Amino acid sequence: MTEFDAKREERIRRLLEHLRNDTTDQFEGTVSFSPTEFTDAELAARERELIFARVPSIVAHSSEIPEPNDFITLQLPRNNAIVVRQPDGGIKAFVNQCRHRGALLEEAASGKCRLFSCGYHRWSYDTDGTLRTITRDNTFGDLDRSQFGLLELPAEERHGFIWVIDSVGAEIDVAAWLGPEMDEVLAGYKLDNLVSFRAEGFDEPCNWKLMQDAFLDGYHIQYAHPNTAGKIVHTNVYAFEDYGRHCRWLAPRKTIDRWIDEDPGDQSLAKHVTESHLLLPNSTLLRLPDNHFELLTFRPDPVDPGRCRMEMRVIVPRLEETSYDEETWNKRWQRNWQILLDVLHAEDFPLLRGSQRALASQDAGPMVFGRNEVANQVFHRETQRLLAADDAS
């Protein structure tokens, strides 16, 4: 057993103690918060500027644009964006805007191209953002083309993910943002060797933090998911690690129950837990017992605090690195995708839509996170720190 695995097994045995004693890892105290955190337009604007315009967030798995000239387009909190794989294998991100008259340069959600061509006047740009063609340039007039390339957003590829800061001119350093603990954790997962089986986005009438909170919370499983996740995972039991900006926690699956009253000895119990991670500012990464991963990402709407974009991904071993034939491989991961749909869309989303409506009540009152809602407390503590950093500067 490696040192890293040994530490994980220690945490799993902490879970067994919690199950035996009806306890869980806890925060130091309860924390109150206001409905306006999810409804206030001024606060939402500050979040776009002080969080998403300053820190890296995940926008895709690397396998979603695997080849040179592959691209995706995105609506980020501040900018429409294009992310494109470069001829040398690197990635770049740009504001999705023609520099002539401001038309949306690329309307497709994804694709492959050797250049981006504007449908308005057919100005074109190389995939590195360089202005390539000004149509009828003999009549247009003098122009310094170097000043009218696409505007670049900071982007970096690390640990199998593409990270972007949603602000032209910012500087990106994903390793520094993750910090040594979470950077080491993600490196150990070798996510760059995996592939995104399926990725899909959904526009929801909920604040992004409201949705993020739901997927950091193991307190609601028994009550909101009695016939799905509640049959598989124990409620309100965690072994938790706080890394400052980020955190991770183990939750026991009910297959571990035989070891509550029986000593497991030195054998690994890894197949009996789900491992979750908050990757600030807006992603939850789940590691499942078969070592596939699920990534849930929540981006605020560019204007409305009561809306967000939720993206979900199932990230799995490549077909050629498994013992499955193609049909079995597809069926296996499609089943996991369907489980996500059944739990999130059929059960969580209706509750969250109702919560957003309730929070809009004029007399909605203060609320509280319990000591047991550890990841939620870290999430709100760290978003508040990012918002307060501007006041301290």
N, C-alpha and C positions, 0 to 999 in steps of 0.2 A: 504494500500500500504506500503511495507517495505521501509526502508531507501534506500536500494540499488535500488529498483524499482523507487523510487522517483527521485533519481539522474539520472537514465536512462531517465525518462520522461522529465526531465529538458533538457537533451541533445537532445531529439527528438524535443522539442519545439524550440531549437536553430536551428535545421534543417528547421523547418517551417519558421523561420525568414530569413534564407538563401534563401529559395525558393521564399519568397516574395520580396527579395531585389536583387536576382541574385548574391549572394555572396557565400563564403564558408570559413571555417577555413583555415588559411594560415600559412606558415612558415615565418621566419623573412626576408628571401631573396632568390634569386636564387643561384644555386650552379652548377659550371661547373665540368665536368668529362671527362675522356679520353676513346677512344675506346680500349686502351690497358688493361683496367680493365676487359675486356671480352675476350681478345685474348692472353695475355702474359703468357707464360709457367712458367716463374720464379715467377710471382705473384701468379699463380694458385698453385704452390708448397708451397709458403708461407701461402696461405689460408688453405691448408690441414694441415700444421703443427701448425699454430698459431691460427686457429679457430677450426677446427674439432678435432684436437688432444688435445684441451684444454677445450672446453665447451660442455655441454650436448645438444644433439639434439634428436628429436623424431624419432624412427625407426618403431614403430608399436602401435596399440591400444591393450590394455591388453587382450581384448576378442579374439584376433587372435591366442593366445596360452593359452587357458583357463584352461587346465588340466595339472597335473604333467606329465612330459616327452614330452609335445608338444613342437615343435621347429619351428623356421624359420631360413633361411640363407639369408645373405645380402652381397652385395658389398658396403662397406663403402668407403669413400674417400681414406683411408690409408690401410684398412684391409678387407679381406674376413672375415665374422663373422657368428657365430651361436648364436642365442638367444634361451634359453631353460627354460621352467618352471620346477622348482625344486620340489621334493617330498613334501617339507614343504609349497609349494605355492609361494615361492619367485621366482625371475628370476636371471639368470646369462647369461653373454655374453662372448664368447671366440673367439680367432682367429681361423678361420676354416682351421687348418693345423695339420696334423699328425706330432708328434715330432720325429718320426723315420727318415723318408727320405723326409718329407715335402709335401706329397701328400695332395690334397684337401680331407679333412676328410669326409665331408657330401656334396653330390651333389644335393640332393633334395631341392626344394624351401621351403618345409614345410613338417611336418609329426609328427609322434610320435615314440619314441623308448626308450628302457631302457638303452641302451648304444650306443655309436658311434663307428663304426667299420671301419677301413681303408681298402679299397679294394685292396691296394697294397700288404701288408704283414699281414693283419688282426690284427694288433695291435688294442686294443679297450680301450675306455675311458668311465667312468661313466658320467652321466649327470652333475655332479658337477665338472667335469674336471679332476678327478683323473685317472692316468694311471692304467688300470685294468689288461690288458693282454699283455704280450710279447710272441708271438707265438714261439714255440721251444726254450724257454728261457734257457734250459739246454745247448744249444750250442751258445747262443748269447754272454754271458759274463756278468760280474758284472755290475750293473747299479743301481744308486740311483733313484728309481722310483719317489720319491717325487720331484725330479728336472725336471721331464719330463712329467708332466701333461700338460693339455691344458693351453695356455696363456690367462689370463682373462682380458677382457675389462671392465672398470667400467660401471655398469648399475644400474638403479633405476627405480622403478615404482611409478608414482605420477600422480594424477588427471586422471587416466584411460589410461595414455600413458606409454610406455616404452622408456626411455631415455638412451642413450649410449654416452660415450666419446670415440673417436676412437684412443685410445692410451693406451697400457698396462702400468700399474703403476700410471696412473693419479687418482685423487680423485674426486668423484662426489658428488654434493650437489644441487639438482634441485631447492629446495626452495630458496636457496641463489642466484642461477642463475636467477630465475624468478623475485626475489625481492618481497617485501610485496604486492604491488599493483596487479601485474599480478598473483601472487600466490593466492590472495584472489579472483580475478575474476574467475580463473579456478576452484577453490574449489566450488564456487557458482553454477557452471554449472553441477556438479555431473556427470562428464563424465565417471566415473568408474561404474555408473549404466547403461550405454548405451552399445551398441554392434556395432561392425564394420560390417555393412551390406555387404559391398564389399570393397576390397582393391586391387589395381592393380598398377604395375609400368611400366614405358615406358622409353626407352633410346632415347634421343633426341639430334640432332646435334646443341645444343645451350649451351652457358655458363649458369651455374646455377643461377648466379645473374641476367642475362638477363631475365630468366624465372620468378624468384622471383619478379622482378620489375613489370612484366606484371600483376601479381595477387595482387599487392598492389595498383594498379592504377585504380581509378574510372573516370579518365579523358578521357579514350578511348572508353567508353562503347557505346556512341551514334554512333561513327564512325566505330568501328570494329564489333559491334554487333547490327546493326540496326533492324534486324528481330528476334532477340532472347532476350538477356539480355537488350538491349536498349529499348524494349517495356515494361520492368518491372521495371527497376531501373533508377533513375535520374542520369544524368552525372554531375561529377565535383561538387558535394555537399557533404560535410562531417561535422560531429561533432567529433572532434579529441581529443585524450588524449595521451600525450607523457609520457611514464614511464621510459625513459632513454634507456635501452637496448631493450625494447619492447614497443608496442603501440597498441591502439585499436581505432576504429572509426565506427560511424554509418553512413549509407547511406540510403536515403529515397527511398522507393518503390513508384511507381506512384499511388498506392491506397491511398496514403496520401493526394492527391491533393485536395479533397473536403475541407480539413481543412486549406488550404492556405487562403481562404477568410471567413472561418467560425471558430468560437472559439470552440475548442474541450472540453473546461471545464476541469474537473478532470479525464475524462476517459482515460484509457491507449491507447496509440497509438503504442504499441510494435509490433503489427502484421503488421505494415506498414514500418518496417525498417529491413535491414540486418546489422548485427554487425560483423565486421572483426577484426582480431588480427594478428599482426606480432609477432611471437615467434622466436626471434633470436636464432640461426643464419639462419635457412632455412625453416621455416614453416609459412604458412598462414592458420589460423583457421577461418572459417565462421560459424556464428550462424544464422540460418534461422528462420523466424517468427514462424514456428511450432515446434521450439526447437529441430530440428535435426541439425547436424553439418557436415561440409565438411572440410577435412584437405588436404592441398596441400603441399607437401614437395619436396625440390629440393636439390640433393646431387651432388657435383662435381665429374667428372670422375677421376679415380686415376692418369691419365696421361695427357689427352687431355683437354686444357682449353675450347675448342669449343664443348664439349659434357657434358651431365649430365644425371642423373637418376631422373625422375619425378615420384612421387607416389601420387595417389589420393585415398581418403577414404570417404565413406558416413557412418556416425556414428549416430545411431538411437535408439529409445526406444526398449527394448526387446518386442517380440511378446506378452508374457504373461502380460505385463504391459500396453497394449493398448486394445482398444475395437474391433480390427480387427480380422477377421479370417486369417489363414495363407496365403491364396491366395491373399486377399486384402492387407495384410501387404507387401507381396513380390512385388505386382504390384505397390504399392505406392512408395516404395523406389527404385525399378528398374526404375521408371519414373524419379526420381531425378538423378539417375546415368546417364540416357540417356541424360538429360539436360546438365550435366557436359561434357559428350562426345561431344554433339552438339556444345557447346560454346567453350570449350578448344581445342579440337582436330580438329574440322572443321574450326574454325575461328582464335583463338589465335595462335595455333602452326604454321600454315603456315606463319603468320606475323613474328613470332620470328625466324623461320628458315631463312627467308629472311634477318632479321636484323643481324643475326650472319654472313651471307655471306657479307653483306654490311660493317660490322665492320672490316672484314679482308682486306678491301681495303688498299693498301699501303698509300694512302693519305687521309684516313678517318680522319675527323677533330673533334675537341672538341665538346662536346654536353652540354646540360644544363637541370637541373631539375627546374621547375617553383615553385613559392611559394605555388601554389595549390597542388603540388605533395608531400604532407606532409609525408605519410608513406614511400615513396621512399627515401626522404631525411633522415628520421630516419634510415632506413636500411643501407644506404651508410655511414652515419655518424658513426654508431655503428660498422660496419665491418672495417672501417678505424681505429677506436679506438682499436679494437682487434689486427689489424696488427701493429699498432704503439706501443702497449704495450711492445713488444719485444725490440724495439729500445730504450725505456725509462728505461728498466731494466738493 
